[in-house]
Amino acid sequence: MIRALFFLSIAFLAAPLQAQEVSSAPAAILRGLDKLDGSVTDIKLAVGKNQNFGRLNITLEDCRYPKGNPAGNAFAFLTIRENGKDDPVFQGWMIAAAPALDALDNARYDVWVLRCITE
C-alpha cells in the first residue's frame, strides 16, 4: 500500500515536468562524491563526451532545461560505467531537483546533476 502511494505521488509530481517545453544544452555540471575520503569534485562535461571520476567513467548523452529558463531544473541523461567493465552501473535520466529519484547505486561513489551549461 505504501509503495503504491509512493509511485502515485511520484507520477503526480512528475506530470507538470513532462508538460513543460525543454531546450537541450551543450554541456552540464555534475558533482561527484567519493564516500571513502569525503572529497567532492565538480565535473564539467560536454554532451557526447566522457570523463573519469575515480573508478567510474561518466558519459553525458543529453542535458535539458526548461525552455527560456537555463537556471531552472536540469535533466541529464548519463551512462556511468566502472573502468574496465562494459555493462553500465547506471544509465538513465538524473534530475537536478530530485537527485535521489533515479540515483547511482554505488558503494563508493555518488554522482548527481547540478545544472546545464548553455554557453
Secondary structure, 3 states (H helix, E strand, C coil): CHHHHHHHHHHHHHHHHHHCCEEEECEEEEEEEECCCCCEEEEEEECCCEEEECCEEEEEEEEEEECCCCCCCCEEEEEEEECCCCCEEEEEEEECCCCCCCCCCCCCEEEEEEEEECC
